[in-house]
Each structure stands twice: as structure tokens, then as C-alpha cells.
Amino acid sequence: MINGPDGKKLSKRHGATAVGDYQHLGILPEAMRNFLALLGWSPGGDREILSMEELRTLFSLEGILKKPSVFDTTKLEWMNGQYLSAKTADELYPGVQPLLAAQGLDAPKEAVLKAITAVKARSRTTLDIARQVAVRLDAKFVTVDDKAAKEIAKDPAGYRAALEASITALQSVDWTPQGLEQALRTVAEQRGVAAGKIFQPIRIALTGGTVSEPVNELLYVVGKAAALKRLESTVQSA
């Protein structure tokens, strides 16, 4: 017996029911296999990420559970995220590129690979990776979310001032993660504020959200010309 998170027998009301449907939701085959293997069976201990060879080696009838299993999509996405994080950008590219093309994004492979590397550790599905990559490579995909909007509303003048100071500092900086971080920390020191007061406005301006990879890495992925253009556009509209 497999139940949904509500404890009732699994049915269509719980979402996708065919295994193949989950491929279109951005779930990797190996993650789905791992997840399904642990429905109704346990290898013992706390390990949950297991390769096919480990599943074969560890499986025994003694590990079969007597109580109904729960098909928890949150757990499935977490497990999928572990697999995504462990893969290289080159390994993920074939699955992500068609999703980008479907959104109308045509970017150089090198730029896509760099963006995948930056976002994969914080992603749960390939759809999530594609969404985040698109945001970094094309400003038209940036939408300010509610949390970011509230953050701006707390101090709109400070938000704009931080961006203006950052733009000035970034004009002539060595565009490497190390150079970018040093330049922004210097801006914070000169303004007498915590580094986060400089980092967060940039993060919001570039992604529309309050969570991302470190801002220096974000700037590096977006690229100098595109990043400065976005920051300047944000200041003009603020």
C-alpha cells in the first residue's frame, strides 16, 4: 500500500501518478529509482541516497516495512536535488538546454554551463535549474517576488543608494569572483554598513529574489555588461 501525504490511498488527486510524468516535472530517473526503492523497504541506518549497485547489494526481504508507505513529493524533490547537486554542469546540460529553448532562450553553451554550475546546488528539479539559468542569462525572466518587494519597501532610498554605489565600484573592477567580492566589501566599508546591505540589493536587482548563490558569483555568471545594465535600469526605475 502506498498512501499520499494525507494518509489516504495514493490517487490522481495527489498529482502525477505515472512514473513517466515525473520526467516532465524535472525528476531524474536515478532519483526516482532511489525514491521508489525506499517505498516499503529500508536498508537500515540513516542512508537514503543509494546507487543501483548499492540497492542490489543491500536489498533483503527482512528490510520490507509492514506499514503503508507515503509517497511524499517533497521528499522526492529533496532527493532529486541531491542528485542534481552531485552532477556536473556538462552532465545536466542535455536535460536543461531543451527547457531553455522552450522558453525562447538561446544562449551560448559556455554561459549556460557556468549558470548551471552556480544554481544546481539550490535546485530541486531540472525545471528549477532552467528557471534560474534563464533569470541569470536574460533580464526579461526577472520578476521581483513578494519577499524581495517587501525588502525594498523597508528602505527604498537605501536600496537605490546601495545600487548606485555598487555600479560606480563595479565599472572598473577585475570581473572575477574574488575581485567582485573585494570591491563590494570595500563599498560596504566606505559606507559604514554591513556587507549584506550592499549584497542584497544587487541580488534582488539581478534575480528578483532574496536567495541566490553568493552575490560575487552571481555577478560573475551574469557578466559585466549585462549586470551593469540591469543595475542601472533598476536604479532608473526605482
Residue frames as qw, qx, qy, qz and C-alpha x, y, z in Angstrom:
[[0.000, 0.888, 0.460, 0.000, 0.00, 0.00, 0.00],
 [0.394, 0.070, 0.008, 0.916, 1.23, 3.46, -0.91],
 [0.070, -0.828, -0.517, 0.206, -0.51, 6.46, 0.58],
 [0.265, 0.748, 0.061, 0.606, -0.38, 10.15, -0.19],
 [0.225, 0.275, -0.470, 0.808, 0.94, 12.69, 2.36],
 [0.510, -0.332, 0.089, -0.789, -2.61, 12.94, 3.74],
 [0.352, -0.189, 0.859, -0.321, -2.52, 9.27, 4.73],
 [0.764, 0.358, 0.307, -0.440, -5.09, 8.25, 2.12],
 [0.778, 0.139, 0.540, 0.291, -4.56, 5.80, -0.71],
 [0.193, -0.387, 0.396, 0.810, -2.50, 7.32, -3.50],
 [0.474, 0.635, 0.609, 0.029, -4.66, 8.66, -6.33],
 [0.433, 0.538, 0.291, 0.662, -4.68, 11.26, -9.10],
 [0.211, -0.941, -0.183, -0.190, -5.63, 13.98, -6.65],
 [0.656, -0.633, 0.146, 0.383, -2.10, 13.72, -5.23],
 [0.058, 0.769, -0.424, -0.474, -0.60, 14.83, -8.55],
 [0.522, 0.470, -0.642, -0.307, 1.26, 12.86, -11.23],
 [0.846, -0.227, 0.399, -0.272, 0.64, 9.13, -10.92],
 [0.925, 0.350, -0.014, 0.146, 2.55, 7.61, -13.84],
 [0.698, -0.437, 0.161, 0.544, 6.31, 7.32, -13.30],
 [0.517, 0.334, 0.367, 0.697, 6.93, 8.87, -16.71],
 [0.044, -0.916, -0.307, -0.255, 5.03, 12.01, -15.72],
 [0.541, -0.779, 0.022, 0.316, 7.75, 12.91, -13.26],
 [0.632, 0.053, 0.312, 0.708, 10.32, 13.21, -16.03],
 [0.156, 0.678, 0.353, 0.625, 8.34, 16.18, -17.34],
 [0.423, -0.888, -0.146, -0.105, 8.38, 17.65, -13.83],
 [0.186, 0.829, -0.450, 0.276, 12.19, 17.67, -13.80],
 [0.762, -0.472, 0.426, -0.125, 12.88, 14.49, -11.82],
 [0.218, 0.571, -0.769, -0.187, 15.97, 12.48, -12.79],
 [0.844, 0.007, -0.473, -0.254, 15.50, 8.73, -13.49],
 [0.549, 0.133, -0.703, 0.433, 18.11, 7.73, -10.91],
 [0.170, -0.183, 0.465, -0.849, 16.47, 9.88, -8.24],
 [0.749, -0.080, -0.105, -0.649, 13.05, 8.35, -8.96],
 [0.784, 0.089, -0.615, 0.010, 14.54, 4.85, -8.83],
 [0.278, 0.174, -0.672, 0.664, 16.19, 5.58, -5.49],
 [0.400, -0.148, 0.266, -0.864, 12.98, 7.07, -4.11],
 [0.819, -0.032, -0.283, -0.499, 10.78, 4.20, -5.24],
 [0.643, 0.149, -0.721, 0.208, 13.20, 1.63, -3.86],
 [0.120, 0.093, -0.656, 0.739, 12.78, 3.12, -0.40],
 [0.612, -0.168, -0.015, -0.772, 8.98, 2.95, -0.51],
 [0.935, -0.160, -0.072, -0.308, 8.16, -0.02, 1.66],
 [0.917, 0.015, -0.200, 0.345, 11.78, -1.05, 2.22],
 [0.197, -0.940, 0.266, -0.083, 14.67, 0.20, 4.31],
 [0.719, 0.403, -0.493, 0.277, 18.37, -0.70, 4.13],
 [0.712, -0.540, -0.302, 0.331, 18.74, 0.15, 7.80],
 [0.466, -0.237, -0.028, 0.852, 20.53, 3.16, 9.25],
 [0.125, 0.757, 0.229, -0.599, 20.07, 6.72, 8.03],
 [0.189, -0.238, 0.602, 0.738, 21.35, 6.41, 4.46],
 [0.538, 0.588, 0.442, -0.411, 18.90, 7.48, 1.78],
 [0.462, 0.746, -0.330, -0.348, 20.98, 8.23, -1.33],
 [0.687, -0.219, 0.685, 0.103, 21.87, 4.84, -2.80],
 [0.253, 0.454, -0.629, -0.578, 23.24, 3.83, -6.18],
 [0.857, 0.121, -0.272, -0.420, 21.76, 0.97, -8.19],
 [0.604, 0.265, -0.719, 0.220, 24.65, -1.27, -7.17],
 [0.065, -0.201, 0.674, -0.707, 24.13, -0.41, -3.50],
 [0.704, -0.021, 0.114, -0.701, 20.41, -1.11, -3.81],
 [0.829, 0.185, -0.495, -0.182, 21.16, -4.52, -5.30],
 [0.436, 0.269, -0.740, 0.435, 23.70, -5.32, -2.61],
 [0.137, -0.153, 0.583, -0.786, 21.72, -4.12, 0.39],
 [0.662, -0.122, -0.198, -0.712, 18.25, -5.38, -0.54],
 [0.134, 0.000, -0.973, 0.187, 16.75, -8.12, 1.61],
 [0.419, -0.510, -0.625, -0.417, 13.22, -9.23, 2.44],
 [0.480, -0.450, -0.561, 0.502, 13.96, -8.53, 6.10],
 [0.164, -0.157, -0.064, 0.972, 14.02, -4.83, 5.26],
 [0.177, -0.462, -0.614, -0.615, 10.43, -4.80, 3.96],
 [0.155, -0.083, 0.433, -0.884, 8.28, -2.49, 6.07],
 [0.014, 0.384, 0.919, -0.082, 4.92, -3.66, 7.40],
 [0.139, 0.684, 0.410, -0.587, 3.18, -0.28, 7.49],
 [0.533, 0.753, 0.349, 0.165, 1.92, 1.58, 4.39],
 [0.515, -0.080, 0.123, 0.844, 4.44, 3.84, 2.67],
 [0.128, 0.861, 0.268, -0.413, 3.92, 7.55, 1.99],
 [0.580, 0.431, 0.321, 0.612, 4.60, 8.98, -1.46],
 [0.232, -0.835, -0.152, 0.476, 5.98, 12.32, -0.30],
 [0.593, 0.706, 0.157, 0.353, 6.71, 14.57, -3.29],
 [0.155, -0.949, 0.249, -0.113, 8.64, 16.96, -1.05],
 [0.702, -0.457, 0.523, 0.159, 10.98, 14.12, -0.14],
 [0.785, 0.386, 0.387, 0.291, 11.24, 13.11, -3.80],
 [0.328, 0.905, -0.009, 0.271, 12.26, 16.64, -4.80],
 [0.416, -0.816, 0.402, 0.004, 14.80, 16.78, -1.97],
 [0.802, -0.147, 0.527, 0.238, 16.32, 13.50, -3.15],
 [0.646, 0.653, 0.265, 0.294, 16.32, 14.75, -6.74],
 [0.000, 0.978, -0.171, 0.117, 18.14, 17.86, -5.54],
 [0.639, -0.568, 0.492, 0.166, 20.88, 15.67, -4.06],
 [0.770, 0.217, 0.493, 0.343, 21.39, 14.00, -7.43],
 [0.376, 0.886, 0.137, 0.234, 21.36, 17.33, -9.28],
 [0.274, -0.917, 0.290, 0.013, 23.95, 18.77, -6.93],
 [0.719, -0.362, 0.542, 0.242, 26.25, 15.78, -7.43],
 [0.725, 0.474, 0.398, 0.302, 26.19, 16.02, -11.23],
 [0.350, -0.260, 0.219, 0.873, 28.44, 18.27, -13.30],
 [0.351, 0.592, 0.056, -0.723, 27.05, 21.05, -15.47],
 [0.241, 0.343, -0.741, -0.525, 28.06, 19.06, -18.55],
 [0.003, -0.163, -0.986, 0.034, 26.02, 16.08, -17.34],
 [0.192, 0.570, 0.608, -0.519, 22.97, 18.28, -16.70],
 [0.096, 0.404, -0.297, -0.860, 23.21, 20.34, -19.88],
 [0.123, -0.093, -0.840, -0.520, 21.39, 17.85, -22.21],
 [0.149, -0.556, -0.812, 0.096, 18.35, 17.89, -19.93],
 [0.107, -0.660, -0.294, 0.683, 18.37, 21.63, -19.25],
 [0.102, -0.218, 0.429, 0.871, 19.04, 23.03, -22.72],
 [0.077, -0.396, -0.777, -0.484, 15.71, 21.88, -24.25],
 [0.221, -0.728, -0.586, 0.280, 13.88, 23.53, -21.34],
 [0.188, -0.544, 0.048, 0.816, 15.70, 26.81, -22.02],
 [0.049, 0.030, 0.650, 0.758, 14.91, 26.55, -25.74],
 [0.116, -0.581, -0.792, -0.147, 11.23, 26.03, -24.88],
 [0.196, -0.772, -0.345, 0.497, 11.33, 29.35, -23.01],
 [0.442, 0.869, 0.130, 0.179, 12.83, 31.06, -26.03],
 [0.335, -0.857, 0.349, 0.177, 16.30, 31.43, -24.56],
 [0.872, 0.410, -0.057, 0.263, 19.19, 30.90, -26.95],
 [0.284, -0.897, 0.339, 0.011, 22.44, 31.37, -25.03],
 [0.458, 0.579, -0.672, 0.055, 26.00, 30.15, -25.67],
 [0.867, -0.193, -0.458, 0.024, 26.72, 26.75, -24.15],
 [0.487, 0.167, -0.489, 0.704, 29.59, 28.14, -22.10],
 [0.237, -0.333, 0.200, -0.890, 27.28, 30.69, -20.47],
 [0.804, -0.282, -0.256, -0.457, 24.64, 28.04, -19.76],
 [0.799, -0.028, -0.528, 0.288, 27.20, 25.70, -18.19],
 [0.223, 0.246, -0.430, 0.839, 28.50, 28.49, -15.96],
 [0.483, -0.318, 0.062, -0.814, 24.97, 29.30, -14.82],
 [0.864, -0.188, -0.419, -0.206, 24.08, 25.64, -14.20],
 [0.612, 0.089, -0.569, 0.542, 27.15, 25.29, -12.01],
 [0.028, -0.274, 0.323, -0.906, 26.05, 28.30, -9.98],
 [0.583, -0.202, 0.057, -0.785, 22.45, 27.20, -9.37],
 [0.686, -0.008, -0.695, -0.216, 22.36, 23.40, -9.28],
 [0.301, 0.002, -0.791, 0.533, 23.10, 23.10, -5.56],
 [0.239, 0.173, 0.444, -0.846, 19.97, 25.14, -4.74],
 [0.553, 0.119, -0.411, -0.715, 17.70, 23.40, -7.23],
 [0.606, -0.053, 0.703, -0.369, 15.23, 20.58, -6.73],
 [0.752, 0.428, 0.501, -0.002, 14.32, 19.79, -10.34],
 [0.479, 0.082, 0.438, 0.756, 15.72, 20.39, -13.82],
 [0.053, 0.806, 0.463, 0.366, 12.81, 22.79, -14.32],
 [0.417, -0.875, -0.090, 0.231, 14.09, 24.77, -11.35],
 [0.583, -0.298, 0.338, 0.677, 17.59, 24.81, -12.83],
 [0.339, 0.451, 0.527, 0.636, 16.26, 26.05, -16.18],
 [0.136, -0.915, -0.355, -0.133, 14.24, 28.79, -14.49],
 [0.487, -0.781, 0.075, 0.383, 17.23, 30.05, -12.53],
 [0.563, -0.053, 0.449, 0.692, 19.57, 29.83, -15.51],
 [0.226, 0.684, 0.504, 0.476, 17.12, 31.85, -17.61],
 [0.275, -0.938, -0.192, 0.084, 16.97, 34.57, -14.95],
 [0.548, -0.598, 0.257, 0.525, 20.74, 34.88, -14.95],
 [0.467, 0.003, 0.572, 0.674, 21.14, 34.95, -18.71],
 [0.026, 0.454, 0.500, 0.737, 18.24, 37.19, -19.75],
 [0.049, 0.028, 0.418, -0.907, 16.72, 40.08, -17.80],
 [0.514, -0.148, -0.340, -0.773, 13.27, 39.51, -19.30],
 [0.667, -0.238, -0.704, -0.055, 12.87, 36.49, -16.99],
 [0.254, -0.009, -0.586, 0.769, 13.42, 38.56, -13.82],
 [0.405, -0.640, -0.397, -0.518, 10.32, 39.17, -11.71],
 [0.021, -0.376, 0.578, -0.724, 10.52, 40.70, -8.24],
 [0.473, -0.362, -0.802, -0.042, 8.84, 38.35, -5.77],
 [0.430, -0.803, -0.280, -0.302, 6.80, 39.43, -2.75],
 [0.744, -0.528, -0.120, 0.392, 9.60, 38.91, -0.24],
 [0.531, 0.085, 0.139, 0.831, 12.02, 40.99, -2.29],
 [0.036, -0.678, -0.324, -0.659, 9.41, 43.72, -2.77],
 [0.580, -0.780, -0.231, -0.040, 8.92, 43.95, 1.00],
 [0.726, -0.279, -0.002, 0.628, 12.68, 44.12, 1.46],
 [0.318, 0.366, 0.225, 0.845, 12.88, 47.09, -0.92],
 [0.271, -0.760, -0.362, -0.466, 9.90, 48.79, 0.74],
 [0.664, -0.587, -0.288, 0.363, 11.69, 48.81, 4.10],
 [0.308, -0.712, 0.151, 0.613, 14.25, 51.32, 2.83],
 [0.680, 0.650, 0.303, 0.153, 13.80, 52.30, -0.84],
 [0.128, 0.959, -0.250, 0.033, 16.30, 55.16, -0.59],
 [0.485, -0.591, 0.640, 0.079, 18.93, 52.86, 0.93],
 [0.805, 0.231, 0.536, 0.110, 18.22, 50.25, -1.74],
 [0.545, 0.820, 0.095, 0.146, 18.82, 52.75, -4.53],
 [0.107, -0.911, 0.396, -0.030, 21.88, 54.27, -2.87],
 [0.689, -0.354, 0.621, 0.117, 23.48, 50.86, -2.42],
 [0.767, 0.440, 0.423, 0.198, 22.97, 50.08, -6.09],
 [0.313, 0.941, -0.070, 0.109, 24.36, 53.42, -7.21],
 [0.329, -0.779, 0.533, 0.029, 27.49, 52.98, -5.09],
 [0.777, -0.079, 0.611, 0.131, 27.90, 49.42, -6.38],
 [0.676, 0.688, 0.233, 0.122, 27.60, 50.48, -10.01],
 [0.099, 0.944, -0.311, 0.055, 30.37, 53.03, -9.56],
 [0.493, -0.580, 0.648, 0.021, 32.65, 50.48, -7.90],
 [0.792, 0.123, 0.594, 0.067, 31.94, 47.73, -10.44],
 [0.524, 0.827, -0.055, -0.198, 32.75, 49.83, -13.51],
 [0.369, 0.747, -0.550, 0.062, 36.49, 49.16, -13.34],
 [0.665, -0.454, 0.560, -0.196, 36.73, 46.06, -11.16],
 [0.121, 0.315, -0.915, -0.221, 38.52, 42.86, -12.13],
 [0.763, -0.039, -0.071, -0.641, 35.46, 40.76, -13.09],
 [0.503, 0.096, -0.852, 0.105, 36.32, 37.62, -11.16],
 [0.630, -0.598, -0.484, -0.104, 34.54, 36.21, -8.09],
 [0.622, -0.339, -0.292, 0.643, 37.46, 37.33, -5.93],
 [0.213, 0.131, 0.093, 0.964, 37.70, 40.81, -7.45],
 [0.337, -0.532, -0.441, -0.640, 33.96, 41.35, -7.25],
 [0.644, -0.584, -0.478, 0.127, 33.71, 40.35, -3.62],
 [0.519, -0.235, -0.187, 0.800, 36.58, 42.62, -2.61],
 [0.045, 0.288, 0.241, 0.926, 35.12, 45.57, -4.48],
 [0.467, -0.591, -0.457, -0.473, 31.70, 45.19, -2.87],
 [0.667, -0.508, -0.409, 0.360, 33.13, 44.72, 0.62],
 [0.372, -0.025, -0.051, 0.927, 35.11, 47.92, 0.10],
 [0.209, -0.476, -0.355, -0.777, 31.87, 49.70, -0.83],
 [0.629, -0.607, -0.478, -0.089, 30.29, 48.45, 2.40],
 [0.616, -0.323, -0.273, 0.664, 33.28, 49.62, 4.46],
 [0.193, 0.174, 0.119, 0.958, 33.25, 53.06, 2.84],
 [0.384, -0.497, -0.356, -0.692, 29.53, 53.43, 3.55],
 [0.149, -0.291, 0.676, -0.660, 29.88, 52.10, 7.08],
 [0.811, -0.042, 0.075, -0.579, 27.30, 49.34, 6.61],
 [0.685, -0.172, 0.708, 0.000, 27.30, 45.55, 6.80],
 [0.069, -0.230, 0.769, 0.592, 28.23, 43.80, 3.56],
 [0.201, 0.423, 0.883, 0.017, 24.72, 42.34, 3.34],
 [0.183, 0.765, 0.294, -0.544, 23.34, 45.87, 2.88],
 [0.166, 0.598, -0.494, -0.609, 25.27, 46.01, -0.40],
 [0.100, -0.093, 0.959, 0.249, 24.91, 42.39, -1.46],
 [0.301, 0.432, 0.812, -0.253, 21.14, 42.05, -1.06],
 [0.377, 0.709, 0.088, -0.589, 20.08, 44.98, -3.28],
 [0.179, 0.490, -0.707, -0.477, 22.27, 43.58, -6.05],
 [0.162, 0.066, 0.985, 0.004, 20.80, 40.11, -5.59],
 [0.363, 0.585, 0.587, -0.427, 17.27, 41.47, -5.82],
 [0.313, 0.709, -0.197, -0.601, 18.06, 43.62, -8.86],
 [0.146, 0.422, -0.810, -0.380, 19.64, 40.72, -10.73],
 [0.109, -0.078, -0.988, -0.079, 17.29, 37.87, -9.80],
 [0.482, -0.396, -0.295, -0.723, 14.11, 39.41, -8.38],
 [0.812, -0.427, -0.392, -0.071, 14.53, 37.30, -5.24],
 [0.346, -0.836, 0.341, -0.253, 16.31, 37.32, -1.90],
 [0.780, -0.343, 0.518, 0.080, 18.11, 33.98, -2.21],
 [0.731, 0.642, -0.229, -0.030, 20.86, 33.01, -4.64],
 [0.838, 0.051, -0.183, 0.511, 24.45, 31.91, -4.84],
 [0.415, -0.563, -0.096, 0.708, 26.93, 34.38, -3.26],
 [0.320, 0.887, 0.171, -0.285, 26.47, 37.76, -4.96],
 [0.087, -0.695, 0.556, 0.448, 30.04, 37.89, -6.30],
 [0.348, -0.002, 0.896, 0.278, 29.43, 34.56, -8.05],
 [0.389, 0.693, 0.582, -0.171, 26.05, 35.79, -9.30],
 [0.161, 0.877, -0.146, -0.429, 27.63, 38.87, -10.85],
 [0.219, -0.448, 0.768, 0.401, 30.32, 36.71, -12.46],
 [0.404, 0.281, 0.862, 0.125, 27.71, 34.43, -14.04],
 [0.335, 0.825, 0.382, -0.248, 25.52, 37.28, -15.32],
 [0.628, 0.326, 0.236, 0.667, 28.54, 39.01, -16.82],
 [0.273, -0.308, -0.148, 0.899, 29.83, 42.58, -16.57],
 [0.104, -0.098, -0.372, -0.917, 27.89, 44.27, -19.37],
 [0.440, -0.445, -0.677, -0.387, 24.59, 42.56, -18.58],
 [0.478, -0.487, -0.586, 0.438, 24.93, 43.02, -14.81],
 [0.178, -0.243, -0.101, 0.948, 25.73, 46.72, -15.02],
 [0.222, -0.213, -0.495, -0.813, 22.89, 47.26, -17.48],
 [0.483, -0.511, -0.700, -0.124, 20.41, 45.57, -15.11],
 [0.417, -0.452, -0.441, 0.654, 21.64, 47.51, -12.08],
 [0.062, -0.096, 0.115, 0.987, 21.48, 50.83, -13.95],
 [0.329, -0.340, -0.618, -0.628, 17.99, 50.01, -15.23],
 [0.482, -0.527, -0.677, 0.179, 16.86, 49.20, -11.69],
 [0.287, -0.348, -0.250, 0.857, 18.20, 52.50, -10.36],
 [0.079, -0.064, -0.344, -0.933, 16.44, 54.44, -13.11],
 [0.472, -0.392, -0.613, -0.497, 13.11, 52.77, -12.33],
 [0.430, -0.312, -0.704, 0.471, 13.47, 52.84, -8.53]]
